[in-house]
């Protein structure tokens, strides 16, 4: 069984550089490009040092996921607790690099079974953190009377951009611009940017 996170201190700068290098390789060249040799070259360390920190390559993939999830949870909790939490979720979901990396991990999970559960746990952590942070804002907008709404809003705003990116990779585009316009028109009403003009009060559930 592969180790959960490899060996060595997680606070090690060398370890962090290795993880970042592996993530960059995945994003630029796909998961198949991640080897001890390629990661070592990118991080400017020896392949043996990469293997020291991550004796099994699955350990390195798991660390990319877990470290990335930790960072996202921290950033999204701060952003969602600010003045424009819906915009924070929309910006997160529209991060093309993040979505592309997630797709690489989903493809990788078909070949490395240790990866799938980590994707699932990370996704749950992110979604639950967003739902918890979003409830106060939705109450202000009159959208939290139904307890199903916060989770549904987080799912919708997270899923739409990712589905758009997936479909566009195959050349399907109908409805994408219209969907984006609808969401952004709504955001302009409920969370206007500083100095922006609005055409009315926030939309609320009847």
ROSE-4610 file (N, C-alpha, C; in Angstrom, 1 decimal, always signed):
// ROSE-4610
residu = [X/X/X/X/X/X/X/X/X/X/X/X/X/X/X/X/X/X/X/X/X/X/X/X/X/X/X/X/X/X/X/X/X/X/X/X/X/X/X/X/X/X/X/X/X/X/X/X/X/X/X/X/X/X/X/X/X/X/X/X/X/X/X/X/X/X/X/X/X/X/X/X/X/X/X/X/X/X/X/X/X/X/X/X/X/X/X/X/X/X/X/X/X/X/X/X/X/X/X/X/X/X/X/X/X/X/X/X/X/X/X/X/X/X/X/X/X/X/X/X/X/X/X/X/X/X/X/X/X/X/X/X/X/X/X/X/X/X/X/X/X/X/X/X/X/X/X/X/X/X/X/X/X/X/X/X/X/X/X/X/X/X/X/X/X/X/X/X/X/X/X/X/X/X/X/X/X/X/X/X/X/X/X/X/X/X/X/X/X/X/X/X/X/X/X/X/X/X/X/X/X/X/X/X/X/X/X/X/X/X/X/X/X/X/X/X/X/X/X/X/X/X/X/X/X/X/X/X/X/X/X/X/X/X/X/X/X/X/X/X/X/X/X/X/X/X/X/X/X/X/X/X/X/X/X/X/X/X/X/X/X/X/X/X/X/X/X/X/X/X/X/X/X/X/X/X/X/X/X/X/X/X/X/X/X/X/X/X/X/X/X/X/X/X/X/X/X/X/X/X/X/X/X/X/X/X/X/X/X/X/X/X/X/X/X/X/X/X/X/X/X/X/X/X/X/X/X/X/X/X/X/X/X/X/X/X/X/X/X/X/X/X/X/X/X/X/X/X/X/X/X/X/X/X/X/X/X/X/X/X/X/X/X/X/X/X/X/X/X/X/X/X/X/X/X/X/X/X/X/X/X/X/X/X/X/X/X/X/X/X/X/X/X/X/X/X/X/X/X/X/X/X/X/X/X/X/X/X/X/X/X/X/X/X/X/X/X/X/X/X/X/X/X/X/X/X/X/X/X/X/X/X/X/X/X/X/X/X/X/X/X/X/X/X/X/X/X/X/X/X/X/X/X/X/X/X/X/X/X/X/X/X/X/X/X/X/X/X/X/X/X/X/X/X/X/X/X/X/X/X/X/X/X/X/X/X/X/X/X/X/X/X/X/X/X/X/X/X/X/X/X/X/X/X/X/X/X/X/X/X/X/X/X/X/X/X/X/X/X/X/X/X/X/X/X/X/X/X/X/X/X/X/X/X/X/X/X/X/X/X/X/X/X/X/X/X/X/X/X/X/X/X/X/X/X/X/X/X/X/X/X/X/X/X/X/X/X/X/X/X/X/X/X/X/X/X/X/X/X/X/X/X/X/X/X/X/X/X/X/X/X/X/X/X/X/X/X/X/X/X/X/X/X/X/X/X/X/X/X/X/X/X/X/X/X/X/X/X]
num = [1/1/1/2/2/2/3/3/3/4/4/4/5/5/5/6/6/6/7/7/7/8/8/8/9/9/9/10/10/10/11/11/11/12/12/12/13/13/13/14/14/14/15/15/15/16/16/16/17/17/17/18/18/18/19/19/19/20/20/20/21/21/21/22/22/22/23/23/23/24/24/24/25/25/25/26/26/26/27/27/27/28/28/28/29/29/29/30/30/30/31/31/31/32/32/32/33/33/33/34/34/34/35/35/35/36/36/36/37/37/37/38/38/38/39/39/39/40/40/40/41/41/41/42/42/42/43/43/43/44/44/44/45/45/45/46/46/46/47/47/47/48/48/48/49/49/49/50/50/50/51/51/51/52/52/52/53/53/53/54/54/54/55/55/55/56/56/56/57/57/57/58/58/58/59/59/59/60/60/60/61/61/61/62/62/62/63/63/63/64/64/64/65/65/65/66/66/66/67/67/67/68/68/68/69/69/69/70/70/70/71/71/71/72/72/72/73/73/73/74/74/74/75/75/75/76/76/76/77/77/77/78/78/78/79/79/79/80/80/80/81/81/81/82/82/82/83/83/83/84/84/84/85/85/85/86/86/86/87/87/87/88/88/88/89/89/89/90/90/90/91/91/91/92/92/92/93/93/93/94/94/94/95/95/95/96/96/96/97/97/97/98/98/98/99/99/99/100/100/100/101/101/101/102/102/102/103/103/103/104/104/104/105/105/105/106/106/106/107/107/107/108/108/108/109/109/109/110/110/110/111/111/111/112/112/112/113/113/113/114/114/114/115/115/115/116/116/116/117/117/117/118/118/118/119/119/119/120/120/120/121/121/121/122/122/122/123/123/123/124/124/124/125/125/125/126/126/126/127/127/127/128/128/128/129/129/129/130/130/130/131/131/131/132/132/132/133/133/133/134/134/134/135/135/135/136/136/136/137/137/137/138/138/138/139/139/139/140/140/140/141/141/141/142/142/142/143/143/143/144/144/144/145/145/145/146/146/146/147/147/147/148/148/148/149/149/149/150/150/150/151/151/151/152/152/152/153/153/153/154/154/154/155/155/155/156/156/156/157/157/157/158/158/158/159/159/159/160/160/160/161/161/161/162/162/162/163/163/163/164/164/164/165/165/165/166/166/166/167/167/167/168/168/168/169/169/169/170/170/170/171/171/171/172/172/172/173/173/173/174/174/174/175/175/175/176/176/176/177/177/177/178/178/178/179/179/179/180/180/180/181/181/181/182/182/182/183/183/183/184/184/184/185/185/185/186/186/186/187/187/187/188/188/188/189/189/189/190/190/190/191/191/191/192/192/192/193/193/193/194/194/194/195/195/195/196/196/196/197/197/197/198/198/198/199/199/199/200/200/200/201/201/201/202/202/202/203/203/203/204/204/204/205/205/205/206/206/206]
x = [+0.8/+0.0/+0.9/+0.6/+1.4/+1.1/+2.2/+2.0/+1.1/+0.5/-0.5/+0.2/+1.4/+2.0/+3.5/+4.0/+5.5/+6.2/+7.4/+8.2/+8.8/+9.3/+9.9/+8.9/+9.4/+8.5/+7.7/+6.4/+5.6/+6.0/+6.7/+7.1/+8.4/+9.0/+10.3/+10.1/+10.9/+10.8/+11.2/+12.1/+12.4/+11.2/+10.6/+9.4/+8.3/+8.1/+7.1/+7.5/+8.7/+9.2/+8.9/+9.1/+8.9/+7.4/+6.5/+5.1/+4.6/+5.1/+4.8/+5.2/+6.4/+7.0/+6.1/+5.7/+4.9/+3.5/+2.9/+1.6/+1.7/+2.8/+3.0/+3.2/+3.9/+4.1/+2.7/+1.9/+0.6/-0.2/-0.2/-1.0/-0.5/+0.8/+1.3/+1.4/+1.7/+2.0/+1.1/+0.3/-0.5/+0.1/-0.7/-0.2/+0.9/+0.8/+1.8/+3.2/+3.4/+4.7/+5.4/+4.6/+5.2/+5.9/+7.2/+8.2/+9.2/+9.9/+10.9/+12.0/+12.3/+13.3/+12.8/+11.5/+11.0/+10.7/+10.2/+9.9/+11.2/+12.3/+13.5/+14.1/+14.0/+14.6/+13.8/+12.5/+11.7/+12.0/+12.2/+12.4/+13.9/+14.7/+16.2/+16.8/+16.3/+16.9/+17.1/+17.7/+18.0/+16.7/+16.6/+15.4/+15.4/+16.6/+16.7/+16.1/+16.2/+15.7/+14.2/+13.6/+12.2/+11.7/+12.4/+12.0/+12.1/+13.1/+13.3/+12.0/+11.5/+10.3/+9.1/+9.0/+7.8/+8.2/+8.4/+8.9/+8.0/+6.8/+5.8/+5.2/+5.1/+4.7/+3.3/+2.4/+1.1/+1.2/+2.2/+2.3/+2.4/+3.1/+3.3/+2.0/+1.2/-0.1/-1.0/-1.0/-1.9/-1.5/-0.2/+0.3/-0.1/-0.1/-0.5/-2.0/-2.8/-4.2/-4.5/-3.8/-4.1/-3.6/-2.4/-1.8/-2.6/-3.1/-3.9/-5.3/-5.8/-7.1/-7.0/-5.9/-5.7/-5.6/-4.9/-4.7/-6.0/-6.8/-8.0/-9.1/-9.1/-10.0/-9.7/-8.5/-8.1/-8.5/-8.2/-8.5/-10.0/-10.7/-12.1/-12.9/-12.5/-13.1/-12.9/-11.7/-11.5/-12.4/-12.4/-13.1/-14.6/-15.1/-16.5/-17.0/-16.2/-16.6/-16.5/-16.1/-15.9/-17.3/-17.2/-18.4/-19.1/-18.4/-19.0/-18.7/-19.3/-19.0/-19.4/-20.5/-20.9/-19.9/-19.4/-18.3/-17.1/-16.8/-15.6/-15.8/-17.0/-17.2/-17.1/-17.7/-17.7/-16.3/-15.5/-14.1/-13.3/-13.5/-12.9/-13.3/-14.6/-15.0/-14.6/-14.3/-13.9/-12.3/-11.6/-10.2/-9.9/-9.5/-9.3/-8.1/-7.1/-5.9/-6.4/-7.1/-7.6/-8.5/-9.4/-10.3/-9.6/-8.6/-7.8/-7.0/-6.5/-5.7/-6.7/-7.9/-8.9/-9.2/-9.3/-9.6/-8.5/-7.2/-6.1/-6.1/-6.5/-6.6/-7.7/-8.8/-9.9/-9.5/-8.7/-8.2/-7.2/-6.3/-5.3/-6.0/-7.1/-7.8/-8.2/-8.4/-8.7/-7.6/-6.4/-5.2/-4.6/-4.8/-4.2/-5.3/-5.8/-7.0/-6.8/-5.6/-5.4/-5.9/-5.9/-6.2/-7.7/-8.5/-10.0/-10.5/-10.3/-10.9/-10.3/-9.1/-8.5/-9.2/-9.6/-10.3/-11.7/-12.3/-13.6/-13.6/-12.6/-12.5/-12.2/-11.3/-11.0/-12.2/-12.9/-14.1/-15.1/-15.3/-16.3/-15.8/-14.6/-14.0/-14.3/-14.0/-14.2/-15.6/-16.5/-17.9/-18.5/-18.2/-18.8/-18.3/-17.0/-16.5/-17.2/-17.5/-18.2/-19.6/-20.3/-21.7/-21.8/-20.9/-21.0/-20.7/-19.7/-19.4/-20.5/-21.2/-22.2/-23.5/-23.9/-25.2/-25.5/-24.6/-24.9/-25.2/-24.5/-24.7/-26.1/-26.4/-27.7/-28.9/-28.6/-29.7/-29.9/-28.8/-29.0/-29.7/-29.5/-30.2/-31.6/-32.0/-33.3/-33.4/-32.3/-32.2/-32.0/-32.0/-31.6/-32.8/-34.0/-35.1/-35.3/-35.0/-35.0/-33.6/-33.5/-32.1/-31.4/-32.1/-31.4/-30.7/-31.0/-30.5/-29.0/-28.4/-26.9/-26.1/-26.4/-25.6/-25.9/-27.2/-27.5/-26.8/-26.8/-26.1/-24.6/-24.0/-22.5/-22.3/-23.2/-23.0/-23.2/-24.2/-24.5/-23.4/-22.9/-21.9/-20.6/-20.3/-19.1/-19.1/-20.3/-20.4/-20.5/-21.2/-21.4/-20.1/-19.1/-17.9/-17.1/-17.1/-16.3/-17.0/-18.3/-18.9/-18.7/-18.7/-18.4/-17.0/-16.1/-14.7/-14.6/-15.2/-15.2/-15.8/-17.0/-17.6/-16.9/-16.3/-15.6/-14.3/-13.8/-12.6/-13.0/-14.3/-14.8/-15.5/-15.5/-16.1/-17.6/-18.2/-19.6/-19.7/-20.4/-20.4/-21.8/-22.8/-24.2/-24.7/-25.1/-25.7/-24.7/-23.4/-22.4/-22.4/-22.3/-22.2/-23.5/-24.6/-25.9/-25.9/-25.4/-25.4/-24.5/-23.3/-22.4/-23.0/-23.7/-24.3/-25.4/-26.2/-27.2/-26.6/-25.6/-25.0/-24.4/-23.7/-23.0/-23.9/-25.1/-26.1/-26.7/-26.9/-27.4/-26.4/-25.1/-24.1/-24.0/-24.2/-24.2/-25.3/-26.4/-27.5/-27.3/-26.8/-26.7/-25.4/-24.3/-23.0/-22.3/-22.8/-22.2/-20.8/-20.0/-18.6/-18.6/-17.5/-17.5/-17.7/-18.6/-18.9/-19.8/-20.2/-21.1/-22.5/-23.2/-24.6/-25.4/-26.5/-27.4/-28.8/-29.6/-30.9/-32.0/-31.7/-32.8/-32.2/-33.1/-32.7/-32.4/-31.7/-31.4/-32.6/-32.4/-33.5/-33.7/-34.9/-35.2/-36.2/-36.2/-37.1/-38.5/-39.5/-40.9/-41.4]
y = [-1.2/+0.0/+1.2/+2.2/+3.4/+4.3/+5.0/+5.9/+7.0/+7.6/+8.7/+9.9/+10.2/+11.5/+11.4/+10.2/+10.1/+10.3/+10.8/+10.9/+12.3/+12.7/+14.0/+15.0/+16.1/+17.2/+17.9/+18.1/+18.8/+20.2/+20.8/+22.2/+22.4/+21.3/+21.4/+22.1/+23.1/+23.9/+23.0/+22.1/+21.2/+20.3/+19.8/+19.0/+19.8/+21.0/+21.9/+22.2/+22.4/+22.6/+21.4/+20.2/+19.0/+18.9/+19.1/+19.0/+20.0/+21.2/+22.3/+21.9/+21.4/+21.0/+19.9/+18.9/+17.8/+18.3/+19.2/+19.8/+20.6/+21.3/+22.1/+21.2/+20.1/+19.1/+18.5/+18.1/+17.6/+18.5/+19.8/+20.8/+21.1/+21.1/+21.4/+20.2/+19.0/+17.9/+16.7/+16.7/+15.6/+14.7/+13.9/+13.1/+12.1/+11.6/+10.6/+11.2/+12.5/+13.1/+13.1/+12.8/+12.9/+11.6/+11.7/+10.7/+11.2/+10.4/+10.9/+11.8/+11.3/+12.1/+13.4/+13.5/+14.7/+15.7/+15.2/+16.1/+16.6/+15.8/+16.2/+17.3/+17.1/+18.1/+19.5/+19.4/+20.6/+21.3/+20.5/+21.1/+21.4/+21.0/+21.2/+20.4/+19.2/+18.3/+16.9/+16.0/+14.7/+13.8/+12.9/+12.0/+11.2/+10.9/+10.2/+10.9/+12.3/+13.1/+13.1/+13.1/+13.1/+11.7/+10.7/+9.4/+9.2/+9.9/+9.9/+10.5/+11.6/+12.2/+11.4/+10.8/+10.1/+8.7/+7.8/+6.4/+5.8/+6.0/+5.5/+6.7/+6.6/+7.8/+8.2/+7.2/+7.6/+8.6/+8.5/+9.4/+10.8/+11.0/+12.4/+12.9/+12.1/+12.5/+12.9/+12.1/+12.3/+13.6/+13.9/+15.1/+16.4/+16.3/+17.4/+17.7/+16.6/+16.8/+17.4/+16.8/+17.2/+18.6/+18.9/+20.3/+21.3/+21.0/+21.9/+22.1/+21.1/+21.2/+22.1/+21.8/+22.7/+24.1/+24.4/+25.8/+26.4/+25.7/+26.2/+26.4/+25.5/+25.7/+27.0/+27.2/+28.4/+29.7/+29.7/+30.8/+31.1/+30.0/+30.1/+30.5/+30.0/+30.4/+31.9/+32.4/+33.9/+34.6/+34.2/+34.9/+34.8/+33.7/+33.5/+34.2/+34.5/+35.3/+36.8/+37.2/+38.6/+39.2/+40.3/+41.0/+40.3/+39.6/+39.1/+37.6/+36.8/+35.3/+34.6/+35.0/+34.3/+34.6/+35.8/+36.1/+35.2/+35.0/+34.2/+32.8/+32.2/+30.9/+30.8/+31.8/+31.9/+32.0/+32.8/+33.0/+31.7/+31.0/+29.7/+28.7/+28.6/+27.6/+28.0/+29.2/+29.6/+29.6/+29.1/+29.0/+27.9/+28.2/+27.2/+26.2/+26.8/+25.9/+24.9/+25.3/+24.4/+23.3/+23.7/+22.8/+21.8/+22.3/+21.4/+20.4/+20.8/+19.9/+18.9/+19.3/+18.3/+17.2/+17.7/+16.7/+15.7/+16.2/+15.3/+14.3/+14.7/+13.8/+12.8/+13.2/+12.3/+11.2/+11.6/+10.6/+9.7/+10.3/+9.5/+8.5/+8.8/+7.9/+6.6/+6.6/+5.4/+4.4/+4.9/+4.0/+3.8/+4.8/+4.7/+4.8/+3.7/+3.6/+4.4/+4.6/+5.4/+6.8/+7.3/+8.7/+9.1/+8.2/+8.5/+8.9/+8.2/+8.6/+9.9/+10.2/+11.5/+12.7/+12.5/+13.5/+13.7/+12.6/+12.7/+13.4/+13.0/+13.7/+15.2/+15.5/+16.9/+17.7/+17.1/+17.8/+18.0/+17.1/+17.2/+18.3/+18.4/+19.4/+20.8/+20.9/+22.2/+22.6/+21.7/+22.0/+22.3/+21.6/+21.8/+23.2/+23.5/+24.8/+25.9/+25.8/+26.8/+27.0/+25.9/+25.9/+26.6/+26.3/+26.9/+28.4/+28.8/+30.2/+31.0/+30.3/+31.0/+31.3/+30.5/+30.6/+32.1/+32.7/+34.1/+35.1/+34.9/+35.8/+35.5/+34.2/+33.9/+34.3/+34.4/+34.9/+36.4/+37.1/+38.5/+38.7/+37.8/+37.9/+37.3/+36.7/+36.1/+34.8/+34.1/+32.8/+31.6/+31.8/+30.7/+30.1/+30.5/+30.0/+28.5/+28.0/+26.6/+26.1/+25.1/+24.6/+23.9/+23.6/+23.0/+24.0/+25.2/+26.2/+26.4/+26.6/+26.9/+25.8/+24.5/+23.4/+23.4/+23.7/+23.7/+24.8/+26.0/+27.1/+26.9/+26.3/+26.0/+25.0/+24.0/+22.9/+23.6/+24.3/+24.9/+25.8/+26.7/+27.7/+27.0/+25.9/+25.2/+24.3/+23.7/+22.7/+23.4/+24.5/+25.1/+25.4/+26.2/+26.5/+25.2/+24.2/+23.0/+22.3/+22.2/+21.5/+22.3/+23.6/+24.4/+24.1/+24.1/+23.8/+22.4/+21.5/+20.1/+20.0/+20.6/+20.6/+21.4/+22.5/+23.3/+22.6/+21.7/+20.9/+20.0/+19.7/+18.8/+19.6/+20.9/+21.8/+22.1/+21.7/+22.0/+23.3/+24.3/+25.6/+26.2/+25.6/+26.2/+26.3/+27.5/+27.8/+28.3/+28.1/+28.5/+30.0/+30.8/+32.3/+32.8/+32.2/+32.6/+32.3/+31.1/+30.7/+31.6/+31.9/+32.8/+34.2/+34.7/+36.0/+36.0/+35.0/+34.9/+34.9/+34.1/+34.1/+35.5/+36.0/+37.3/+38.5/+38.4/+39.4/+39.4/+38.1/+38.0/+38.5/+38.1/+38.6/+40.1/+40.8/+42.2/+42.8/+42.1/+42.6/+42.3/+41.1/+40.8/+41.2/+41.2/+41.5/+42.5/+43.7/+44.6/+44.9/+45.1/+45.5/+47.0/+47.4/+48.8/+49.8/+50.7/+51.7/+51.3/+50.0/+49.5/+50.0/+50.2/+50.6/+49.3/+49.3/+48.1/+48.6/+47.7/+48.0/+47.6/+47.3/+46.9/+46.1/+45.7/+45.0/+43.6/+42.8/+41.4/+40.6/+39.6/+38.7/+37.8/+37.5/+36.7/+35.6/+34.5/+33.5/+33.9/+33.6/+33.9/+32.9]
z = [+0.0/+0.0/+0.0/-0.8/-0.8/+0.4/+0.8/+2.0/+1.6/+2.7/+2.4/+1.9/+2.4/+2.0/+1.8/+1.6/+1.5/+2.8/+2.8/+4.0/+4.1/+5.2/+5.3/+5.8/+6.3/+6.8/+5.7/+5.9/+4.9/+4.8/+5.8/+5.8/+5.0/+4.6/+3.8/+2.5/+2.3/+1.0/-0.2/+0.0/-1.1/-1.5/-0.5/-0.7/-1.4/-1.0/-1.6/-3.0/-3.3/-4.7/-5.6/-5.0/-5.8/-6.1/-5.1/-5.3/-6.4/-6.3/-7.3/-8.7/-8.8/-10.1/-10.7/-9.9/-10.4/-10.8/-10.1/-10.5/-11.8/-11.9/-13.2/-14.4/-14.2/-15.3/-15.6/-14.6/-14.9/-15.8/-15.4/-16.0/-17.5/-17.7/-19.0/-19.9/-19.4/-20.3/-19.9/-18.9/-18.6/-17.5/-16.9/-15.7/-16.1/-17.4/-17.8/-17.8/-17.8/-17.8/-16.4/-15.4/-14.1/-13.7/-13.7/-13.4/-12.4/-11.7/-10.8/-11.5/-12.7/-13.5/-14.0/-14.5/-15.0/-13.9/-12.8/-11.6/-11.0/-10.9/-10.4/-11.3/-12.6/-13.5/-13.4/-13.3/-13.1/-11.8/-10.7/-9.4/-9.1/-10.1/-10.0/-8.8/-8.7/-7.7/-8.4/-7.7/-8.3/-8.3/-9.2/-9.2/-7.9/-7.3/-6.1/-4.9/-4.9/-3.8/-3.9/-5.2/-5.3/-4.8/-5.1/-4.6/-3.1/-2.5/-1.1/-0.4/-0.9/-0.3/-0.6/-1.8/-2.3/-2.8/-1.9/-2.3/-3.4/-3.3/-4.3/-5.0/-6.4/-7.1/-6.8/-6.3/-5.9/-4.7/-3.9/-2.8/-3.3/-4.3/-4.9/-5.4/-6.2/-6.7/-5.5/-4.5/-3.3/-2.7/-2.6/-1.9/-2.8/-4.1/-4.9/-4.6/-4.6/-4.3/-2.9/-1.9/-0.5/-0.2/-0.7/-0.5/-1.2/-2.5/-3.2/-2.5/-2.0/-1.3/+0.0/+0.7/+1.9/+1.6/+0.5/+0.1/-0.4/-1.2/-1.7/-0.6/+0.4/+1.5/+2.3/+2.5/+3.2/+2.4/+1.1/+0.3/+0.1/-0.1/-0.4/+0.9/+2.0/+3.3/+3.5/+3.2/+3.4/+2.4/+1.1/+0.1/+0.3/+0.6/+0.8/+2.0/+3.0/+4.1/+3.9/+2.8/+2.4/+1.9/+1.3/+0.9/-0.3/-1.1/-2.4/-2.5/-1.6/-1.6/-2.9/-3.5/-4.7/-5.8/-5.9/-6.9/-6.6/-5.3/-4.9/-5.5/-5.3/-5.8/-7.3/-8.0/-9.4/-10.0/-9.3/-9.7/-9.6/-8.4/-8.2/-9.3/-9.6/-10.5/-12.0/-12.2/-13.6/-13.7/-12.7/-12.8/-13.8/-15.0/-16.1/-15.7/-15.1/-14.7/-13.7/-12.7/-11.7/-12.2/-13.2/-13.8/-14.6/-15.4/-16.2/-15.4/-14.2/-13.4/-12.8/-12.4/-11.9/-12.9/-14.2/-15.3/-15.4/-15.3/-15.3/-14.2/-13.0/-11.9/-12.1/-12.7/-12.9/-13.9/-14.9/-15.9/-15.2/-14.3/-13.6/-12.7/-12.1/-11.2/-11.8/-13.2/-13.9/-13.8/-13.6/-13.7/-12.3/-11.4/-10.0/-9.0/-8.5/-7.7/-6.4/-5.9/-4.7/-4.8/-6.1/-6.3/-6.2/-6.6/-6.7/-5.3/-4.3/-3.0/-2.5/-2.8/-2.4/-3.1/-4.4/-5.1/-4.4/-4.1/-3.5/-2.1/-1.3/+0.0/-0.1/-1.1/-1.3/-1.8/-2.7/-3.2/-2.1/-1.3/-0.2/+0.8/+1.1/+2.0/+1.4/+0.1/-0.5/-0.5/-0.9/-1.0/+0.3/+1.3/+2.6/+3.2/+3.0/+3.4/+2.8/+1.5/+0.7/+1.2/+1.4/+1.8/+3.2/+4.1/+5.4/+5.4/+4.5/+4.4/+3.7/+2.8/+2.0/+2.7/+3.7/+4.3/+4.8/+5.5/+5.9/+4.8/+3.7/+2.5/+1.9/+1.8/+1.2/+2.0/+3.3/+4.2/+3.9/+3.7/+3.3/+2.0/+1.1/-0.2/-0.2/+0.9/+1.0/+0.3/+0.3/-0.5/+0.4/+1.8/+2.6/+3.4/+3.1/+3.9/+3.6/+2.4/+2.1/+2.3/+3.2/+3.6/+2.5/+1.4/+0.3/-0.6/-0.5/-1.4/-1.4/-0.2/-0.2/-0.9/-0.6/-1.3/-2.8/-3.1/-4.6/-5.3/-4.7/-5.3/-5.5/-4.5/-4.6/-5.7/-5.7/-6.8/-8.2/-8.3/-9.7/-10.1/-9.2/-9.7/-9.8/-9.2/-9.4/-10.6/-10.9/-12.0/-13.4/-13.4/-14.8/-15.5/-14.9/-15.6/-16.0/-15.1/-15.4/-16.6/-16.6/-17.7/-19.0/-18.9/-20.1/-20.7/-19.8/-20.2/-20.8/-20.2/-20.7/-22.1/-22.3/-23.6/-24.7/-24.3/-25.3/-25.7/-24.9/-25.4/-26.5/-26.6/-27.7/-28.8/-28.7/-29.7/-29.5/-28.4/-28.1/-27.4/-27.9/-27.3/-27.1/-27.7/-27.7/-26.3/-25.9/-24.6/-23.6/-23.9/-22.9/-22.6/-23.7/-23.5/-22.8/-23.1/-22.5/-21.0/-20.7/-19.3/-18.5/-19.0/-18.3/-18.1/-19.2/-19.1/-18.0/-17.9/-16.9/-15.5/-15.3/-13.9/-13.6/-14.6/-14.3/-14.2/-14.9/-14.7/-13.3/-12.8/-11.5/-10.4/-10.6/-9.7/-9.7/-10.8/-10.9/-10.0/-9.9/-9.1/-7.6/-7.2/-5.8/-5.2/-6.0/-5.5/-6.5/-6.6/-7.6/-7.2/-8.2/-8.0/-7.6/-6.9/-6.4/-7.5/-7.3/-8.3/-9.4/-9.4/-10.5/-10.3/-11.4/-11.3/-11.3/-10.6/-10.6/-11.1/-11.5/-12.1/-11.2/-9.9/-9.0/-7.8/-6.9/-5.7/-6.1/-5.2/-5.4/-5.7/-6.6/-6.9/-5.6/-5.2/-4.1/-4.4/-3.6/-3.9/-3.4/-4.2/-3.8/-2.8]
